[in-house]
Amino acid sequence: SNARPQEAVDEVLDLFIELEANDEQLDFPVIYASARLGFASNNLEDNNDNLVQLFECLLKKIPAPKGDMEAPLQVIVTTLDYDDYVGKIIIGRVVRGKITSGSNVVIANSNGTTNGKIGRVYLYEGLNRVEVKEAAIGDIIAITGLEDVTIGDTICDIDSPEFLPTISIDEP
């Protein structure tokens, strides 16, 4: 009863304009949804009881990852976490190839390169991390075992290290 869906859409559009979005970005899809009621719809007047339209929109608008799973590994580090039991947890996306627990890797950053060994590999299921033996291109992963890693570093295959452009972090 307190929802303001059209105002929310207008605020998102205003934000995109303020961020100087191009015409393609300004033509974003709108899906009206309620997690509590368990529905999603392209139209406010639709009365359905499922999330089918949301999933169809995701499949239509978001392309699948492109690349070769057999290509040499590249992972871009996007954030870090810490656990008292396992230490530093590196979170990032597999850009190319696949990553396996126990594999040797090269870490590239602004200070040069260092060698390391992957501890555990985790995938995300909802908000939970689930340990797996291997993750592949497009997966968002969390890994342990590497201590000298910072945001923006590239984790690469040890036999053919190819580095990604470093992500710069703005000063606060």
HELIX and SHEET records of a PDB file:
HELIX    1   1 PRO A    5  GLU A   18  1                                  14    
HELIX    2   2 ASP A   23  LEU A   26  1                                   4    
HELIX    3   3 VAL A   52  LYS A   61  1                                  10    
SHEET    1   A 2 TYR A  32  SER A  34  0                                        
SHEET    2   A 2 PHE A  39  SER A  41 -1                                        
SHEET    1   B 8 GLY A 112  LYS A 117  0                                        
SHEET    2   B 8 ASN A 104  ASN A 109 -1                                        
SHEET    3   B 8 THR A 154  ASP A 157 -1                                        
SHEET    4   B 8 GLN A  74  ASP A  83 -1                                        
SHEET    5   B 8 GLY A  87  ARG A  96 -1                                        
SHEET    6   B 8 ILE A 140  ILE A 143 -1                                        
SHEET    7   B 8 VAL A 121  GLU A 125 -1                                        
SHEET    8   B 8 ASN A 128  VAL A 132 -1                                        
SHEET    1   C 2 LYS A  98  THR A 100  0                                        
SHEET    2   C 2 GLU A 134  ALA A 136 -1                                        
END                                                                             
